[in-house]
């Protein structure tokens, strides 16, 4: 074998470094439908990222099978920085809900950068006459399993947020899963569902219009979008934190220098005033993390969700 050919073969065996990247358009696979919080948040940031990188970032919505279809596309892609996964906290719950997930959310991906997090807001209808978390808990304890809560589906953040609250408060309530956030929220407004943990971006307009009452947020600090609303911990309920976060992942073995650059460029994009203001309007707050810090968070959440799913009684299907 000639030396030149041997060198070429050795280089081809390893992913190229990030030098010269990007030299062509980048695909960002969003494994959920258009108009979802995950889709909207990533579009805001990736539009700015595209401007900074000088190459289009083409967003492809590949929904289906709880996000597995789109995510698997990224798993099978070359680790060259030209195919990215634009997902969220749902990435860490998939193994607990599906026993045949064709990938490992930790091993098969590089956690590149979190875009930000948003609390879920515990809301009720003002017509219920409930003014605080304590009053909601008292009503639930007075009539076990008489109250119900809506969600956007089994195993979603809206469902698991309510379950964490339920376990912390020691109450029994019936789960009512729906197909979308608007439907789950409307059921609360109409009084057919007693409470709902909804994303800030979804419930904020209804809270401002007085059609919903916000009792608490499930993050460790108050939301800038609802500064007057207490956290669950301030309301007296621990171990209820379950924020929704949005992030960018890449296939495993993506070159380290490319991952670092993507991390830096994404943080830079989020510092642009126009981007920062649009995210704040959706209740999304920054999560400044290095790739290593973010990878540790993802690993912790996969383990946490496995325990929580088992406690709730969710079985992989």
Buried (B, 14 or more C-beta within 10 A) or exposed (E): EEEEEEEEEEEEEEBBEBEEBBEEEBBBBBBBEEEBBBBBBBBBBBBBBBEBBEBBBEBEBBBEBBBBEBBBBBBEBEBBBBBBBBBBBBBBBBBBBBEEBEBEBBEBBBBBBBBBBBBBBBBBBEEBEBEBBBBBBEBBEEEEEEBBBBBBBBBBBBBBBBBBBBBBBEBEBEBBBBEBBEEBBBBBBEEEBBBBBBBBBBBBEBBEEEBBBBBBBBBEEBBEBBEEBBBBBBBBBEEBBBBBBBBBBBBBEBBEEBBBBBBEBBBEBBEBEEBBEBBBEBBBBBBEBBBEEBBEBBBEBBEBBBEBBEEBEBEBE
